[in-house]
Amino acid sequence: MSSDEEVVATSIPYFIGKKENIIQTRRVLKSVGGRDVLLIYHQGDFYAIDARCYHSGGPLQEGDIEVGCKKSLLIYICMPQICFNFKFSLLPIKDFDGRPCIVCPWHKYKITLAEGEGLYQAVDPSVKPLKSTWCSKGIKQRIHTVTESNGDMFLTLNDSPGTIDSDYYQTEKYRDTFLKE
Ligand code: FES
């Protein structure tokens, strides 16, 4: 592994902010332990996934900003301290196959928030009438653990061995361009 491919991952819990603030902003981009992670609050649950899409490195924090754009701008203006080292994201969360997914803005790949699975629809032509069903490509996006303690939120990176597709976009090469955009 060359130096620009090195990924630093550790099981240390990182403080990532106050619970109430993350609930308010809903999505936060955070750089911790050499990794860029997108934190998401969705319907009462917190999720943390690698910030760049496993397919081609698409920025999962971006996308359709029709919903909530003005609200996030207002939060940014009123609470600039929360925004230090954070970036807001407004990518819509949708349910596919009954599971909440984030949809990449580049090629619309669907990734489950809880497992990091890539989902796709398939049709069995031998079955009539034709009907599409959701299938899994397996775990493609590395997900991480979010915990709470007395209103403080912590992120523990998933440093499980083995390569997950999204690891490729956590190298210095991609991090440099990503965070400077
Ligand atoms: Fe995300 Fe292609 S980069 S779908």
Residues whose N, C-alpha, C, O or C-beta is under 5 A from the ligand:
A	BS01	FES	C53 H55 S56 G57 G58 C104 W106 H107 K108 Y109
